[in-house]
Amino acid sequence: MQDNSVGHRQIVLDTETTGLDPKQGHKIIEIGCVEMINRKLTGKHYHQYINPQREVDAGAIEVHGITNEMLEDKPIYAQISGEFMAFIAGAELVIHNAPFDVGFIDHELRLLDPSHQTIALNNNIVDSLLLARGKHPGQRNSLDALCKRYGVDNSQRELHGALLDAEILADVYLLMTGGQTALSLGSSGNSGESESNQAGEIHRLDASRPALPVIAATEQELARHQDKLAQIDKACGGSSLWSQ
């Protein structure tokens, strides 16, 4: 169960794998997670490369750039499973195309314990791909496409990487689920990829910044305000909303 004393805890998660199908013996080779509490990134993350004890498909290497040589000295999944499961324990998981990552994680856990069911029994799963398809039907909703649509900088993303993808997905998810993030005036109403609905870059404020000053109106300013309201009320025949 989630510890509600720390607020709503979410883990944005991504994996890289040796191939596309765990039923064909493919394994996880990288896990990347970033933590959010009450929709704010905390700076806590989990990142691990894993030795899959098998070859990485050439097609997969073209996607993520993780070679067999890079994984030779890394721990196997059984050695990192406890730490990883402790990090995500009780949290809501935000995953792009969740069935893929969840399927691989469940497969790894079943190899350790055949009685394992699914992490969805203990973690609520949010599939950001399904959210995106609901908000942008008929459009491309890959992570790269969403970065372009919401103005998230992914210029460092030449290849896929689990931790980098998790960090990018966190920004995209916050923009996609946070309501209006940019004001578009004079829109032509086009629904294509070039529509003017992009948000600006995310600028996170320093938590140590000084509090903004609160300046109260003076008695003279309040009196002038009331005089102005009275003038407006008189001009509209006493039918102004604030006088009723």
C-alpha distance (Angstrom), angle and dihedral (degrees) to the residues before:
residue distance angle dihedral
M1 . . .
Q2 3.78 . .
D3 3.79 118.2 .
N4 3.80 101.3 -122.6
S5 3.80 91.1 -169.1
V6 3.81 88.3 81.5
G7 3.80 94.8 46.8
H8 3.79 129.3 -117.3
R9 3.80 105.1 -20.7
Q10 3.78 119.7 -159.4
I11 3.79 129.8 178.6
V12 3.79 117.8 -155.6
L13 3.79 104.6 -150.7
D14 3.78 139.0 -171.5
T15 3.80 134.7 170.8
E16 3.79 136.9 -164.2
T17 3.79 119.6 -150.0
T18 3.79 144.1 -170.1
G19 3.81 91.0 -110.6
L20 3.78 144.5 -27.5
D21 3.80 107.0 -76.9
P22 3.82 128.0 50.7
K23 3.82 88.7 -164.8
Q24 3.79 86.4 68.7
G25 3.79 90.9 54.4
H26 3.79 97.8 -94.8
K27 3.80 116.2 153.0
I28 3.81 141.9 -160.0
I29 3.81 114.2 -95.5
E30 3.82 101.1 174.3
I31 3.81 136.4 24.5
G32 3.80 124.0 -169.3
C33 3.81 125.6 -177.8
V34 3.79 135.7 171.2
E35 3.81 124.5 -167.3
M36 3.80 127.5 -130.1
I37 3.79 126.3 -176.4
N38 3.79 117.7 -167.8
R39 3.83 88.6 -9.6
K40 3.80 93.7 -55.7
L41 3.79 123.9 115.3
T42 3.80 108.5 -120.4
G43 3.79 97.9 -163.9
K44 3.81 91.4 -116.2
H45 3.78 115.5 125.3
Y46 3.78 143.0 164.3
H47 3.80 121.5 -141.6
Q48 3.78 129.6 170.2
Y49 3.80 139.0 162.3
I50 3.82 113.8 -148.1
N51 3.80 133.6 -156.0
P52 3.83 104.1 -128.0
Q53 3.81 93.5 -165.6
R54 3.79 89.2 -130.6
E55 3.80 138.6 72.1
V56 3.80 121.0 -76.8
D57 3.81 112.4 -125.0
A58 3.80 114.3 -109.6
G59 3.81 90.2 -126.6
A60 3.79 90.8 54.5
I61 3.81 91.6 50.5
E62 3.81 88.6 54.6
V63 3.81 88.5 57.6
H64 3.81 102.6 43.6
G65 3.80 104.4 13.8
I66 3.81 94.3 -133.3
T67 3.79 108.8 141.0
N68 3.79 131.2 -160.7
E69 3.81 89.9 -111.5
M70 3.80 91.5 56.9
L71 3.81 91.0 57.3
E72 3.81 100.8 45.2
D73 3.83 95.2 96.1
K74 3.82 96.9 36.7
P75 3.83 124.0 107.5
I76 3.78 120.7 -99.0
Y77 3.80 119.8 -113.5
A78 3.82 93.7 -100.0
Q79 3.80 89.4 61.2
I80 3.82 95.3 53.5
S81 3.80 101.7 32.0
G82 3.82 95.8 93.8
E83 3.80 94.6 51.4
F84 3.81 92.5 44.9
M85 3.81 94.4 48.5
A86 3.81 90.6 47.3
F87 3.81 90.1 53.9
I88 3.82 94.3 53.0
A89 3.83 95.8 36.1
G90 3.81 112.0 137.9
A91 3.81 94.2 -9.3
E92 3.77 127.1 126.7
L93 3.80 107.2 -111.8
V94 3.81 120.2 -138.6
I95 3.80 109.8 -160.5
H96 3.82 132.6 165.2
N97 3.80 107.4 -128.2
A98 3.80 89.4 1.3
P99 3.84 98.7 -169.4
F100 3.82 89.6 66.3
D101 3.82 97.2 52.9
V102 3.81 95.3 35.3
G103 3.81 90.1 49.6
F104 3.80 91.3 54.6
I105 3.82 93.7 45.1
D106 3.81 91.7 49.0
H107 3.80 89.6 48.4
E108 3.81 91.7 53.2
L109 3.81 91.0 48.0
R110 3.81 92.2 48.8
L111 3.80 89.4 53.6
L112 3.81 87.2 58.0
D113 3.81 95.1 39.9
P114 3.82 119.2 13.9
S115 3.82 90.0 -159.5
H116 3.82 92.1 62.7
Q117 3.80 112.7 120.0
T118 3.85 113.7 -172.2
I119 3.79 137.0 -51.3
A120 3.82 86.8 -122.9
L121 3.83 87.5 78.1
N122 3.81 90.4 67.4
N123 3.80 102.5 23.3
N124 3.78 127.9 52.3
I125 3.81 107.4 -129.8
V126 3.82 123.2 -144.0
D127 3.81 113.4 -167.2
S128 3.80 105.8 -153.7
L129 3.82 90.0 -167.9
L130 3.82 90.4 61.8
L131 3.82 89.7 46.4
A132 3.80 90.4 51.6
R133 3.81 92.9 48.1
G134 3.80 89.3 52.0
K135 3.81 92.6 50.7
H136 3.82 96.4 39.2
P137 3.81 108.7 29.2
G138 3.77 116.2 -173.1
Q139 3.80 93.3 16.3
R140 3.78 132.7 104.5
N141 3.80 109.5 -89.8
S142 3.78 103.9 -178.6
L143 3.78 115.1 133.8
D144 3.81 90.2 -104.0
A145 3.82 91.2 51.1
L146 3.81 91.3 49.1
C147 3.81 90.7 49.4
K148 3.80 89.0 55.9
R149 3.80 92.8 45.0
Y150 3.82 95.1 49.5
G151 3.79 98.0 35.5
V152 3.81 96.2 -114.1
D153 3.79 113.2 158.5
N154 3.81 110.7 -121.9
S155 3.80 95.9 158.6
Q156 3.82 90.8 127.4
R157 3.81 91.4 56.7
E158 3.80 103.4 95.4
L159 3.81 89.5 139.4
H160 3.78 130.9 19.9
G161 3.79 116.1 -95.1
A162 3.80 124.8 175.3
L163 3.82 99.2 -131.7
L164 3.81 94.7 40.8
D165 3.81 90.6 47.2
A166 3.81 90.9 49.5
E167 3.81 91.2 51.7
I168 3.81 91.7 48.0
L169 3.81 91.9 45.8
A170 3.81 90.2 52.1
D171 3.82 90.2 57.7
V172 3.81 92.3 45.3
Y173 3.82 92.7 47.1
L174 3.82 93.0 50.7
L175 3.80 91.3 50.7
M176 3.80 94.1 42.7
T177 3.81 94.0 50.6
G178 3.80 99.8 34.0
G179 3.78 99.7 81.0
Q180 3.80 121.9 -121.3
T181 3.78 110.7 4.4
A182 3.80 100.5 170.5
L183 3.82 135.1 29.2
S184 3.79 112.8 -128.5
L185 3.82 115.4 -165.8
G186 3.75 124.2 -170.6
S187 3.78 94.4 14.8
S188 3.77 115.3 178.1
G189 3.81 90.7 -141.4
N190 3.79 94.7 -118.9
S191 3.80 113.4 154.9
G192 3.82 97.6 -157.2
E193 3.76 129.7 108.0
S194 3.81 91.3 -86.7
E195 3.80 95.3 59.9
S196 3.79 115.2 131.4
N197 3.79 99.4 -112.8
Q198 3.76 100.7 107.8
A199 3.78 119.8 133.1
G200 3.77 125.2 -141.3
E201 3.74 124.0 -105.5
I202 3.79 118.9 -71.2
H203 3.81 113.2 -102.3
R204 3.79 111.6 -169.5
L205 3.81 115.0 -153.8
D206 3.77 119.9 -129.7
A207 3.81 108.7 -102.1
S208 3.83 89.4 -142.1
R209 3.81 94.4 58.2
P210 3.85 115.4 123.9
A211 3.79 117.3 -97.9
L212 3.78 116.5 -96.6
P213 3.83 112.9 -104.2
V214 3.82 117.8 -109.7
I215 3.80 110.7 -139.7
A216 3.81 115.4 -166.1
A217 3.79 122.3 -151.8
T218 3.80 115.6 -103.9
E219 3.82 121.9 -119.3
Q220 3.79 89.0 -106.8
E221 3.80 91.7 52.8
L222 3.81 91.4 48.1
A223 3.81 90.5 50.5
R224 3.79 92.0 50.4
H225 3.81 88.9 49.2
Q226 3.79 91.7 53.5
D227 3.82 90.7 47.9
K228 3.79 90.6 53.4
L229 3.83 91.9 49.2
A230 3.80 89.5 50.4
Q231 3.81 90.9 52.2
I232 3.80 91.7 50.8
D233 3.80 91.4 46.6
K234 3.81 90.8 51.3
A235 3.80 92.0 48.5
C236 3.82 91.6 55.4
G237 3.77 95.7 45.7
G238 3.77 97.4 -102.7
S239 3.82 93.3 -61.3
S240 3.79 99.0 115.8
L241 3.78 113.9 129.4
W242 3.81 96.3 -124.3
S243 3.82 91.6 57.0
Q244 3.81 93.9 55.9
